């Protein structure tokens, strides 16, 4: 089964708290380029890196979904690249995955930079305004990073469609999460369901976890 990884702040070498080395300080791309993953990539920002890529997955026959992965606090030129790629697939469904996006306490997008990876870095509010908001084919945003277990922010895009921006983060669970994953169900009616009774799954014990997180759903239109 193909799986994908989105680069985060712990993938960079740290000089001092909240001061990170140049993006080339990471070894991320040396460890995530598995053949089953690479074969699904349809676009790269940089062909030598897996930090900014577009992936095509076929959920149902002749019904693909595209996953757009972006670096931590994306640079302006990366956001511009992503916008151009999204515009190449105007009739396709795209999910944006970026590590740091929703602030955990009150469920809003970061207005300021957290890590200052470089001078071209931009916070998530900039990503929303310049990539997600104007492109109706971006159906949702996924992120992690902060200390809350789960948050969802619903915002209207340029045409008024509500875009769910979803955080799932289990790093503070025992052993960094014990292999917990959040399960999403897709149906052929373009619905996505995340149900409380089968929302969180432990890949180590192969059991569902009793969870107090509420269900949610949204529709690809």
Order of alpha helices (4+ residues) and beta strands (2+ residues): beta-beta-alpha-beta-beta-beta-alpha-beta-beta-beta-alpha-beta-beta-beta-beta-beta-beta-beta-beta-beta
